[in-house]
Each structure stands twice: as C-alpha cells, then as structure tokens.
Amino acid sequence: MALPVALSVGRAGAVSAASCEGLASLSLPDTTITMAQIVAPGAFAALAVRGGRVPGPFAKLPSFCRVAATLKPTSDSDINVEVWLPTNGWNGKFQAVGNGGWAGTISYPAMAEALQRGYATTSTDTGHVGGSGLFALGHPEKLIDFAYRSEHEMTVKAKAIVAAFYGNGPKYSYWNGCSTGGRQGVAEAQRFPEDFDGIIAGAQANPRTRLGAWHLAIGQAALKDPAAFIPPSKYPAIHRAVLEACDAIDGVKDGLINDPPRCHFDPKVLTCKGPDGIDGPDCLTPRQVETAKIVLSPVRTSRGEEIFPGYAPGAELGWGGLVGGPEPTAITLDHYKYVVFKDPNWDWRTFDLERDVAIADKVDNGTINAIDPNLKPFTTRGGKLLMYHGWSDQLVGAGTSVNYYKSVTTALGGPSKTMASVRLFMVPGMGHCGGGEGPSTFDMVTALEQWVEHGKAPDRILASHVTNGASDRTRPLCPYPQVATYKGSGSIDEAASFTCK
C-alpha cells in the first residue's frame, strides 16, 4: 500500500516523524484515519482518549507513531482501533492484543507491553464505548463487530498500516489475549486462519452463552434463598478444608492443588455440629453444604448434559466473584438481557436452565461462541495456538479450556498431532488471567515466539509467584495433560525440584 509521501527509512526500525504524519492520508477500505502522530518517550501517560483518560503507567514507553482509525465495515459499525509503531528498534513483528468483558475500550496496557518488546501493536474497542452490553440491543451488526468482525478488520487494516510505515509488512504476526481476549484468539484461529502465525489464548471466556448459564445457575442456587447464601467470610474455612483433603495428593504438601481433577472434596465434612446444625464462622449449615456442592459441580441439565464445568477445588477464595451477592455478574446479566431476551427488564431469578440455554444457543448461532474444534486450516499453514488457564479462576471455570482442548485433540486426530500445533498450560493456584496463591507470572510471548520462529515447542514454561516485587516460589507449567511432579528431593519452592509427567 503506497503512501503519497516519501517514506524515510534508515537503520532497521528508524522512521522519520514526517512519515508518521503522512499515514493520515493512507487510503484503506471502510477506514477513516483520525490521527497519525509521533508520541515522545513517556508522553503517552498524559494523553486523554475516547471514553476517558489513559489508564495505567506509561512513563517508560519509547517513542512511537500513534495511528488511530475508525472502521465502518457496515452502516451500523463504529469500530475504533489504534496502531502503535516503534520509531526505533522495530523487531519486524506484529502483535494484536485482546480485550476483557464487553470490551468498549482499547487495551492500552497490553499495547504498552507489546511496544516495549519492540512490536508494532494494535487494539480495538470492538465497536462501542463502555463496559456494558447495552450497545447490542437492537444492533445486530454491532454484536457481530464485538464477536469477531472488529478483531479481523483491525488486523487487516493494522497490517496495511505497518507495511506502509516500514515499507514492508511484519515477518510474524501474533495475537495475545486473555478472558474475552482468549475467546477472541480462538475465534481468530477458527474463522480467520491466515490472520496470525501464533495465538496466545488465556482463560477463554467461552462458550459465552454457557458460561453465562453457569453464572446464573449457581447464582440462583446461592443467592435466591438467603438460607443458601454462604458469606464470603467462610471461604477461607472451606479453602482450608479442601487443602486438608487434597493438597498432598500430588506427593507434596505445598498449599496448592496441583491437579484439581484428582481432588474429590465433599463439603459435608464442614457441616456445623449439633442437633440443629447451629451456624458458626468455620462451618456450613446443611443448606449451605448443598450450595457448596452445586458450586463445586458442573452445571448439568436434567438429562445429564454438562452445560459448563464448575469451580475447580482450590478456587474457594475467589467464589465471591460469582456467588458473593447480591446478584450474578453484570457481564452475564447484560448478555441475557440485551442479547438473548432483548429485554432490559429481564429478571435473572426467572432463569430456567433447561429452557433458556437452548434459547441462548439458538440466538447466538455461533456468533460469539467460539467452539469449532476444527483448527486444521490454521494448523496446516503452520499456525500455533498456545492456551493457558488458572485452575483457581474465579470468573471462568477452568475446565472450559480443558474441554475445548479435548475437542480439538479429537478433531486433529489425536494427542501427538495436536501437541504439534496446539498446547494448553493449566496453572495451579492462579486466578482469572493472573494472581492467586500459585506461581502466576510467566512469559507466554517468548514461548510462542520460540515455537513459531524456531520450531521449539514449549515442553515447560517457568512460572513465578511474586510477593512485594520479589519471587518467592517458581514452578514449571506443563503442557496438558502433564502436571508438575515433585522429584522427591529439593526445595518445593524451586522449579528445578519438579518435572513434567
């Protein structure tokens, strides 16, 4: 895509300010470039953006060419994107970053991380402003933009801008996202297999209709009846009981449940003693025991069909995200109000699992749900998909990534063929996209680069637990279904004491 101005390219990655400003006249289909300007080192932190001020620390950002554009692939589309282009030291690669929740904002912190690695990077608000799902009511094209079209359109246009700025396109293209960004990543692999060479998909909030059904079902179980409600103050006692029952199953007592599917915990052991089951701070009433059993179990229909996996054992400290009251998550309520039933007054207490999941799936019809296991078009051209999920995820049941990985394994013809292109890393003790009691700081980007660019598949990824800025425990993350196994000697806080089996 030629520019009507001369590109001044000297040493690798060095471009003149005039070239950046000239991008404003670049002509791309369905695209209006609204900004093209050089941002000085550290200057981005003071800028205001659409929808508010810039979040997060950006004082250490290097100089870059900032391009903003509005994409209108349909008459009802209003997709804002930004593309950041390093003015020095471009690594020759491109990284698109994903969103969280309902999106509605450009992911500036994730773009900043990519820029600091030398990437040309891009992000989108997915076609609306703000974190509510209200935008979807009466706007089916905007819903498609949110679901997958904005990400693809952004990627195509951003690559053209990269090529115009540097005189050549990126050598490698990557996606990096978690939660909604994880769902976006697998949707890209399924729908647009040529967009990326490698995709990082963390804690995929997927399939969205059934994730929401899980939120609503356990919300009803825990919140409709006051007697069923488990106060968050009791979560630590439940967590201690789970650890007591299952911590040592993996051969080492370290405060983590390394392989939660092997843990079969019965909350009944916490039943308050006495003839009347008198309530207490460290026990559960019989009614609360029933709630705990529901929270720890997959949501199933009366016919036994699993709708969504439940919380994994070990995630108890995060239960408040879904059942801490007074109602289920706003993300889920918005989906069923504005997308499924198209009624802002819909009452979550009327949710019926048998009836409403079928309605939600029919309305979605594969729009937001990204469950197609056939990744052969992506993998055949050499694409690599690197998934991860924290076992203690407080918002998205971790088993959903396991379920999707198993479906892909079947579609691709078995474990060995799958492992050649798709790998899943489950993270003990990690919450939603990070945090938690377990080692949750790790570098998926470098692992994916080594896989895509050098053919070195990740057999283990080092993870650290960080307290007050210092690492106090390291562990290997292992490709599913392998788990980190203690060798029998050495510090339980050192990754070298563990092997993947």
N, C-alpha and C positions, 0 to 999 in steps of 0.2 A: 504494500500500500504506500504509494509515493506521497511525499509531502510537497506542498507548493513552496517550501522554503528549504534552503540547503541544510543538510544535517552536518554538524561539525563533530566528528568522532576522531579522537586522538588515541591515547593509550586505552587499553581494554576497559570499557565501562565509563570512560570520561566523556561527557557530553556538555555542550555549551548551553547557557541559560536561554539563548535565543531559540534553540531547537525545542526546548520545553514549551516555551510560549507559542511556538509555531504549531504545536499539536492542537491548538484551539481551532485551527482551520481544517483539520483532518475530517474527511467525509466518510462516514460509515452508515450502513443501512439502519434506519429506525433509531438513530442516535443523535443526540444533541450534546456536544461537549460544552460544558458550562464553566470550566476552569482549567487552566494549564499554566502552572507557575512553579518556580523554584522555591522550596522551603529551606531556609538556612538551618544549619545544625542546631538542634534543640528548640527551634522556634515553633514547632507544631503544638507544643503544650499550651500555648497562649491563644490558639485559634478557636473560634466558635464555629459550629457546624449545624446543619439542618437538624432540628429537633432538640437543640441544647448545646452545651459546651462539651468539649472533648474530655472523655473520662480517662483516668489512669495517668501514670508518669511517663512522659515522653522526652525528658530533658536530654537523654543520651542518644537520641536519634541522629543519624548522619544527615547530610544534605540530600534531598531527593526532589524529583519532579513530581508534583502532585496534579493528577488529572481527575476531574470529576465530570460525570456524564449522566444524562437521563436517557433511558432506553424505553421505547414505546413499540414493542412488537405487536400490540393490539391497541384498539382505540381506547380501551379502559386501563391500559398499563401505564405505570408511572414508576419505573424502576431506577432508583439511584444507585450508582456504582462509583467507586474510586479506584484508581490505579496509581500505585506509587512506584517510581522508577529511580533506583540509585543513580546519582550523578557521578559517582566514582566507585570502582570496585564491584560492578555488577558481576555476579557469579555465572551469568549466562543462563540462569534458570528462572522459572516462574512458579509462584505458589499462590493459589486461591485459598482463602480461609472461609470457614463456615460460620453459622450463626447459632444462637441459643433461643429456646422458647418459640415465640411467634416472630422472632427477628424484629423488624421495624427499625433497625439501626445498623449502620455499618460497623463492622467489628474492628475498630481501630487498634485495640491492644494486640490482637492476633496479627494484624498487618504490621505493627511495630516489631514484633518478634521476627517475622519473616524478613523485613527490611534490614534488621540488624545482622541477619545471616547473609546478606548480600543478594537476596531475592528481589526481583520485580514481583509485586504482590497486588492483589485485588480483593475487594469485598463488596457486598451489596446489602441494601436494606430489604431486599426481596420484594419491593414494590409497594411498601406502605410505611407509615411512620408510627412508632409506638408499639408497646408490647402486648396489645390486646388483639383478640381475634375478631373484633367488631368489623374490621375492614372487609371481611369475607361475606358479610350479609348482603345479599343482592348483587354481588360482584364475582361471578364465577371465574372470569378471566384473571382477576387479582388472586384468587385462590390458586389457580394454576401457576401464576407467576411465583407465588410463595412456595408451592410444592416442588417445582423443578425448573420451570422455564427461566426464571431470573438468573439462576446459577449458570445455566448453559449459555444464555445470551451474554451474561457478564464475561464468561470465559472466552467466548469467541471474540468479543469486542476488545477485551483486555489484551489478548494475544496480538491483535492487529495493532493496538497502540504500542505494545512492546516492540514489535517489528519496525514500526515507523520511527520510534525514538532511537533505537540502537542500530537500525539498518539491517537487522536480521532478527528472526523470531527466537524464542527460547529453545535451548537444546533439550531440556527436560521440563515437563510440566507436572505439578503436584497439586493435590487437594489435601487440606488439613482442617478437620473439624471434629467437634465433639457435641453430643446431645442432638439437637436439631442438625448441627453440622455433621454428625455421624450419619444420620439418616440421609442428609443431602449427599454425602460421599457415596454411600451405596447406591443411591438413586442415579448418580452420575455414572457409576460403573455399569448399571443395568441399562440405562436409557441412551447414554452418550459415550460409548466405549472408547471413542477416539479423542475425547477431551483431555485425558490425563494419562501419564505414564505410570504414576503411582498415587494411591489414595490412602490417607490415614482417616479411619472412621472410628471415633471413640464413643462409647456409651450411646449407641444409636437409639434415639427415641422413636422406636419403630417395632411393629406397625402402629401407627399413631391411633387408629380407631380402637385397637385392643389395649394399648397402653392406657388410654382414657377409660376404657371399660374397667380395667383393673383398679385405677384410681377411684372410680365411682363405686365399684362393688365393695372394696374394703373400707371406703369412706362411709358407705351405708352401714356396714357391719359395726364400725367403731363409733359413729357419730350420731346416728338417728336416735338411738336409745341411750340416755345418759348412764344407765347402769352398765352398758357395754364399754363405755369410754375408759381407756387406760391413760391416766395422767402421765405426761412426759417425765415427771419426777420418778416414775417407776421403771423407765427404760434402763437405767444403769443396773438395777437388780436383775432384770431379765437378761441383760447382756452378760452379767457375771455368771448367771446360771447356765447360759449357752456355752460360755467358755469352759466352765467347770465340766460340762458334759462332753465337749468336743475338741477342746484345744489340743489335747495330747494325741488325738487320732493319727496325726501325721508324724508322730515319733518325736516331737519336740514341743515342750510347753513354753510358748513364747508370746502369749497374749493375742495370737492370731489364729484364725481358722483357715488353713492353707487350701483346703479342698472342701468347700461347703457342701457339695452334693453327698459327701460321705457322712455328714452330720445329721442325725435323726433325733431332734430335740422335741420332747413333749412338755409344753408349758404347764401341764398338770402338776409337775413337781413343785410349782410355785403357789399352789392353792393355799389360801390362808387357812390356818389350823383352827380347830374349834368346831363345835356342833353347828354353829350358824355361819361358818365361813367369814368371821368378822374381818373386815378390811384392815389393812396395815400398809406401811410405807414400802415394805420389801416383799410383799406377797400379792397374789391376784385373787379376786373373788371368783367364784365359779363362772360367773358371766364374763368376766374379763379374760379368764382362761380360754373361753370359746372364741373371743375376739382375737387373742394371740394366735390361736390355731389357724384362724382364717387368714390373718396377716402373713403367716409363715407358709401358707399353702398356695399352690397355683389356683387361679380363678377358673372354675370349670362350669360348664352347663350341666343340666340335669342328666344329659346323655353321656357325660364324662369327657366331652371335648374340652381340651385346655384352651382357654382364651388368652391367658397371659401368665407367665411364671410369677410366683410370689417373691417376697423378700428372701434372700439367702440368709441362713444362720450366720450371725456375726454382724448384721447390719442394724441391730436393735437401737443403737444410739441415734440413728437417723430416722426412726419411724415417724417422728414428729412432722417430717416433710409432707406426709400424706394423711396421717391419722391423728395429728396433734390438734385438729379442730381449728375453727368451728365448722368448716366445710371443705370439700375436696379442692384441689389446686385450681387456681384461676385459669391456667392453660387448658385444663381438661373441661372445665365448665364452659369456657368460650367455645371450644370445639363442638361440644354437643348443643350449645345454644345457637350459635351462629352458622355452623356448617351442617350439622346433622339435622336438627329440627327447625332451624331458621326461625327461632322464637326467642327473643331476648328475655322473656318471662319464664322460660322453661325451668322447672324445679328439679334439681338433682335427686330429691327424695323419691321422685316418681320413676327413676331409672329401673328398668327391668332387663336383667342380663339376657334372658332367653330371647326377648323380643328386640331389644334396642341395639345389640351388637350386630345383628343381621341387617338392621336398618342402616347403621353407620357404615358397614362394609359396602352395602349397595350404593349408598350416596357417594362414598369415596371412589368406588370403582377403579381402584389402582392409582388415584391421583396423588395422594400424599403417602399412602402406604407404599413402602419400597421393599417388597418381599420376594421378587422374582429371583430364584436361586441360579438361573442360567447365566453365568458370567463368562461363558465361552467366548463371545465376541470381544470381551475385554481382555481375558487372559490369553487368547490366541494371538493377539497382536503384541503380547509381552507385558501387559498391564499387571501391576502388583497391588493387592489390597491388603493393608495392614490394619487389623481391627484390635481394639482393646476395650476392656470394661472392668470397672471396680466391682468386686464381689459385694462390697458394702454400699453400693449405690443406693441413695435414699430417695431417688425420684424415678429411676427407670430400673425395674427388676433385671438383675444382671443376666438371668437365664435367657433373656430375649436374644442376646448376641450369640450365646451357645446354640440356641435353636436355629438361628439363621445360618450359622457356620455349618451345622449338621446338614441342613437342607442343601447348602452349596456343595458339601462333600458328596452327597448323593448325585447331584446334578452334574458334577465334574468327573464322576467316575471313580471315586474312592479317595482315601486319605493321601496317598502319595501324589496323585495328580493335583489335589487341592493344595497341599503344602508347597508345591512348586510355584504357586501364584497367589495363594490366599492363606494368611495366618491370623490367628486370634490369640491375644495375650490377656488372660484373666489376672486381675491384680488383687491379691488378698488384702482386706482391710482398707481398700480405697473407696472413697465416696464417689459422688457424681462428678466425673471429669477431673477429680483430684481430691486432695485432702484425706483425712481419716487417720486411723491408727497405724495402718500399714505403710510400707515404703511406696510413695506415690509420685516421686519426682523422677522422671526418666526422659530419654531423648528418642522419640519415635522418628523424628525427621532424619537424623543421621542413619538410623537403622534402615529406613526406607530408601534413602539415597544409596547406601551400600548395596542394597538388593537390586534396585533398578539400574544403577550405573555401573556396578561391578559384579553383579551376579552372585553376591554373597548374601544368602538368605539368613535372616535373624534366627539363630538357634537359642539365644538367650539375650535378654536386654537387662542391663543393670538398672535397678531402681533404688532410690534412697529415701529414707524418712528424715525430714529436716525439722529441727526444733531450734527456734531463735537463730535461724540462718546457718546452723551447723548440722551436718549429717551425723545422726546417732545410730543408724542401722541401714545396712544395704542387703538387698536380696536379688537373686536373678528372677526375672519374669520369664516364664516358659511358654512355648507355643502349645496351645490346647491340642490334645488333652493331657499333655505333660504337666507336672507340677514340680515346684522346687522341693527337693527332698534332702533332709539333713544327712550328711555323710557319717555322723556318729561321733565326730570329734571337731574341735574348733569352736570359736565363738559363734553363738547363734545370732549375733549382730553383724556378721561378716558374710558377704555373698560367697566368698571362697569356700565356706563350710557347707555349701549346698550344691546339688547337681540336679539337672532336669531329667525326670524319669516319667 
